[in-house]
Amino acid sequence: MTDLFVIILNVFGYVIAGYIIRKINIIPDRIVKWFDFSSFNILLPLALVTYFWKIQFPTINTLHLLFSFFGSGIIVFFIGFYISANFLKFKPDDSALFGLGSCFGNSVALGIPLMYSILGPINSMPYMILVFFHGFIHFTYTTIIIEGYRNRNSSYIFIMLKSILGLFKNIVLFGMFLGITLNYSGIEAPLLISNMLNPLSTIALPAVLISLGFALAKFQIKKHFNIALILTFLKNFIHPSFAFIISKYLFGMGPMLVFIVTMAAALPSGSQSYYFSYRYNSRQNILSANIVLSTLVSFFTLSFLLIIFGF
């Protein structure tokens, strides 16, 4: 129990620290923006290049891993879509964003530090595979639904290509891809480069967690609490439940992979769902309220899962 407490505190402690610092406004906005940019666009990509470059990839059934996680996520997406369209009377584009909020987790800023704290770099590699495809899969079909509704005269192929090209601008995915490429090329990391990257990798994950706290401090939950509660229930409870059932009972995956899939599904709603809503000028208040509430609830749900799985 002590180890569990230390793991959770190590991860959420940085988030809480960032949240408090931002709320009491003791750091100028320009410093916060610089810190956020450095964390997500420099430190984290460099850390991912280092991890993927040096790691030995495990032999697993990747298709079962992907189908368990993304299959459950897509099911939850359409549950959220149905609820928002039929009960909240949202338009299809708004319902797509609601569905995205119910299945798209904070796999990078919170998920990577958490899984590395629990499993270490080697055992976390199956999780990193999920991170690699996370945005690619969920953003693509969400974009197709939104653009298809708003631009009915546009070609769906064009919409899909536009979405895929947008993902290539993601610096986090680029860091993973570069690390994988270097790994499979067989090029050894020179000692000088390793000595430079290792310290940066050490501080990258705490910095990203503090930046997450900064971001959460900007969002409010009071005004749209009831609707955010629906999204949080779908993301924090329904998604991991489906992921667990599919991975364990449909595919018969081993305990470690079942744990990884379930924990990945149980991560709170990711801030990218808010930026997606901002990009399309739709339901920003609801998505932002959900991110705060989902993150708060995840402190307890993730802790509960760690106890259930014996960590």
Secondary structure, DSSP 8 states (H G I E B T S, - for coil): -HHHHHHHHHHHHHHHHHHHHHHTT-S-HHHHHHHHHHIIIIIHHHHHHHHHHH-------HHHHHHHHHHHHHHHHHHHHHHHHHTS---HHHHHHHHHHHH-B-IIIIIHHHHHHHHHHHHTHHHHHHHHHHHHHHHHHHHHHHHHHH-TTS-HHHHHHHHHHHHTT-HHHHHHHHHHHHHHHT----HHHHHHHHHHHHHHHHHHHHHHHHHHHT---STTHHHHHHHHHIIIIIHHHHHHHIIIIIS---HHHHHHHHHHHHS-B-HHHHHHHHHTTSSHHHHHHHHHHHHHHHHHHHHHHHHHTT-
